[in-house]
Amino acid sequence: MEQTGLAQRIAKILYDKKAMDITVLHVGHLTVITDYMVIASGRSSLQVKALADDVDDALAMEGVALRAREGQGEGRWIVLDYGTVLVHIFHPEDRQFYHLERLWEDGTNRIPLPFLEDGQA
């Protein structure tokens, strides 16, 4: 699966599972860590964990291997590493505190989400 397509596919899985404030950023020109970041929020720690599981389960069925997973215990900020795409799923309070978009968005690198009418979650 092509990188942008993978990031958008992850965003769609999160959207279908009722994640909030979904953002996809192309960050390959800003860091060597990854090419894309998908950032989303769950309404509670329980939903954050469930969203991470849903993404992992759906991608595993599609043959996309998870490299690493961090933060599952508390469910406040879970990171799923798919190599070219890092998925950050936050509890709303932690999302507001860390505000990753402020760190990684440069005004030109937000990827539109075609399943949303205005392209924004």
C-alpha positions, 0 to 999 in steps of 0.5 A, spaced: 500 500 500 502 506 498 504 511 504 499 516 503 494 511 502 496 507 508 495 514 512 488 515 509 486 508 510 488 508 518 484 515 518 478 512 515 478 506 520 479 511 526 473 515 523 469 509 522 470 507 529 468 514 532 475 517 533 475 525 534 479 530 531 483 526 525 489 529 522 494 526 517 500 530 516 506 529 511 512 530 515 517 526 511 521 533 509 521 535 517 524 528 520 527 522 518 523 518 524 517 517 519 513 520 513 506 521 515 503 522 522 496 520 523 493 524 530 486 522 533 483 522 539 478 518 543 473 520 548 476 516 554 482 511 555 477 505 554 476 508 547 483 510 546 485 503 547 479 500 543 481 505 537 488 502 537 486 495 537 481 496 531 487 499 527 491 494 528 486 488 527 484 491 520 491 493 518 493 486 520 488 483 516 490 487 510 497 484 511 500 491 514 505 489 520 505 493 526 512 494 528 511 497 535 506 499 540 507 504 546 502 506 551 497 501 551 497 500 559 494 507 561 490 508 554 492 516 554 497 516 548 498 510 544 503 510 538 502 505 533 509 504 528 507 502 521 514 504 519 512 510 514 506 512 518 506 513 526 499 513 529 498 517 535 491 516 539 490 521 544 485 522 550 483 529 549 486 532 555 493 529 553 492 531 546 491 538 548 497 538 552 502 535 547 498 538 541 503 535 536 500 538 530 503 545 533 510 541 532 509 538 526 504 542 521 508 547 517 502 550 513 502 545 507 503 538 509 496 536 512 493 531 507 486 531 505 481 526 508 476 524 502 471 521 506 470 527 510 466 533 506 470 538 508 477 534 508 477 535 515 475 531 521 
